[in-house]
Amino acid sequence: MYRRHFTGIVERGKTSAFLEAMRESIQHQDERGIRARTTVWGSMTGQTNSVIIVSDFNTLYDLERFTDLASQDASFAVVRKAVRLQMIYDASQVSIHRLSYHSEGLISSEEATAPRKYMRTLRGEHLPGKHREFVMSISTALDYQKQRGIDATTSVWSSLTGQTSGVSIVAEFDSLAELEKFDEMAVQDADFARLRKATRETMVFLTSHVDLSRNLL
């Protein structure tokens, strides 16, 4: 699976118009046979009017079809312009990622679980030659937290644009209480701390940062 990650800033007071334009954009591409799990998230950390549009495609071909539609379909261009008009578009950024791990196993974008209400994203870089160890350590830590009742959908994404050693660990939660349970376990559970340390040791951890977002669409 491949992810198109679009980060931008919505003009103050334009959130409703932005989301309505996004709904029309998603419907337009669906009607033309381009299937993607598309979610819009609003930032809870940093600049609070920033948004993240996340679109997951089964193959690079599907992603390329989306790109072609955006450049060749005049009606889609009009729809996408309606989205951009609600945003400070110069502040936007696009990145592409490939799925390395998903807590639900090998799935397609159609089979992916519905977006949850909150998203915690840890971004950083893995050490050269340590990608496999990084993914394995994440898998072990996720099994541990699942056995202890932390309910989250977690995926790991590798960057295909920009810093290609870049990785994102994305956890979706249904409530802030579940997110707080995760944070508490990370601090109080020595075994979980040891497993998380194994992940950090495969990363250039000084470059990492955590973002929290809430589901808007």
Buried (B, 14 or more C-beta within 10 A) or exposed (E): BBBBBBBBBBBEEBBEBBBBBBBBBBEBBEEEEBBBBBBBBBBBEEEEBBBBBBBBBBEEEBBEBBEEBBEEBEEBEEBBEBBEEBBBEEEBEEBBBEBBBBBEEEBEBEEBEEBBBBBBBBBBBBBEEBBEBBBBBBBEBBEBBEEEEBBBBBBBBBBBEEEEBBBBBBBBBBEEEBBEBBEEBBEEBEEBEEBBEBBEEBBBBEEBEEBBBEBBB
